[in-house]
Amino acid sequence: MKTRITKYLSILALAFTLSIGTTTPVEAQCPMCRISAESNLKNGGTAGRGLNNGILFMLAMPYLVVGALGFVWWRSKRRDEDEELA
């Protein structure tokens, strides 16, 4: 059991290292959207902040969904173990 866990952790560490080590700089917004947001912020508008908040919201949603699914799985597995012990 312990060797299996270390095997999975080493694979996860390798995947994490490769994903961090092979990043490339990218533009997150199209040039037209970026110019529009920058000019709006320079003129005292708040559209750029709303755009950034929207990007952060879209970035967070997959993590929240995966986290919720993981929590439901963990709770279900814990209930099954509790029933086996009883």
C-alpha positions in Angstrom: 0.0 0.0 0.0 2.8 2.4 0.9 4.7 1.8 -2.4 1.5 2.4 -4.3 1.1 5.8 -2.6 4.7 6.8 -3.3 4.3 5.7 -6.9 1.3 8.0 -7.4 2.9 10.9 -5.5 6.1 10.6 -7.6 4.0 10.6 -10.8 2.1 13.6 -9.6 5.3 15.4 -8.7 6.8 14.6 -12.1 3.6 15.9 -13.9 3.7 19.1 -11.7 7.4 19.7 -12.4 6.9 19.2 -16.2 3.9 21.6 -16.2 5.8 24.3 -14.3 9.0 23.8 -16.3 7.4 24.0 -19.8 5.3 27.2 -19.5 5.4 29.8 -22.2 4.3 33.4 -21.9 0.9 34.1 -23.5 -1.5 36.9 -23.9 -4.7 36.2 -22.0 -6.8 38.6 -23.9 -7.2 39.5 -27.5 -5.4 42.7 -28.4 -8.7 44.6 -29.0 -10.2 43.6 -25.6 -6.9 44.6 -23.9 -6.7 48.0 -25.6 -10.4 48.6 -24.8 -9.9 47.7 -21.1 -6.7 49.8 -20.8 -8.2 52.9 -22.4 -11.3 52.5 -20.2 -9.2 52.3 -17.0 -7.1 55.4 -18.1 -10.3 57.4 -18.5 -11.5 56.5 -15.0 -13.9 53.7 -16.0 -14.3 50.4 -14.2 -14.8 48.0 -17.1 -11.2 46.7 -16.8 -11.7 45.6 -13.2 -15.0 43.9 -14.2 -13.2 42.1 -17.0 -10.5 40.9 -14.6 -13.1 39.8 -12.1 -14.8 37.8 -14.8 -11.6 36.1 -15.8 -10.9 35.2 -12.2 -14.4 33.8 -11.8 -14.1 31.7 -14.9 -10.7 30.5 -13.6 -12.0 29.5 -10.2 -15.1 27.6 -11.4 -13.4 24.4 -12.5 -11.5 24.2 -9.2 -14.7 24.6 -7.3 -16.5 21.9 -9.3 -13.6 19.4 -8.9 -13.4 20.3 -5.2 -17.1 19.7 -4.7 -16.9 16.4 -6.5 -13.9 15.3 -4.5 -15.7 16.3 -1.2 -18.8 14.3 -2.2 -16.6 11.3 -3.1 -14.7 11.5 0.2 -17.9 11.8 2.2 -19.4 8.8 0.4 -16.2 6.7 0.9 -16.1 7.6 4.6 -19.8 6.6 5.1 -19.0 3.2 3.4 -16.1 2.7 5.8 -18.2 3.6 8.8 -20.9 1.1 7.7 -18.3 -1.7 7.3 -16.9 -1.0 10.8 -20.4 -1.1 12.4 
